[in-house]
Structure formats: structure tokens, C-alpha cells
């Protein structure tokens, strides 16, 4: 379902802390085309992999959902920032991170972290 909105909407947890923000898309038809191409790229790249059952089970997101976290991590008890070990998904991550459309979406959303 597509939800259209034209203003910022904070999403809060039960304590009222802002945990995410819906930001309206730019008023640029080419941005919508970028989102479609990025989605197609993710589908096509992920189709090259065989996912094990354990890859598709997440206690928070539910079954059948795959998420690939990349970059630096300083959570989960690490004593210093470390790059995540992507194992056999490194090629997939690199293909997606180097995609122009995915970079465009990420940079737009990155710029919306303060409102």
C-alpha cells in the first residue's frame, strides 16, 4: 500500500522517543524512477543467492524477511567500532552499495535525519 504524505512524521516508541521519521519524497518525478530501479536491482541481485532458512528468520521482523546490515557497528557489546562481517553476502552488499539509484535514495534520506 502506498501512503502519500507531504510533511514530516516522527515515529515514536512507547516512551515517546523518536525512532524514525517519515520524510516526504522530493518533488521530482525522476526520484520515483530511481526508487523503482533500486527495487528492481535489489530483487535481481538477491535472486543470485540461495538463502538458508536461518537467513530468513528474524525474531523482530518475522519469517521471510532478509536484512543486510552494512558499515560500522558500535553496538551489541563491541568495545570499539568494527566493520560488520558480511561473509558470503559481501558481493551482494557491494553491488547494492555501488548502485547509483540506491546511493541517491540513501543520500536523500541521510539528509533528512534532522527536521
PyMOL commands that set and color helices and strands:
alter all, ss='L'
color gray80, all
select helices_A, chain A and resi 29-46+53-56+87-97+100-110
alter helices_A, ss='H'
color red, helices_A
select strands_A, chain A and resi 9-12+18-22+57-58+62-63+72-73+82-83
alter strands_A, ss='S'
color yellow, strands_A
deselect
rebuild
show_as cartoon
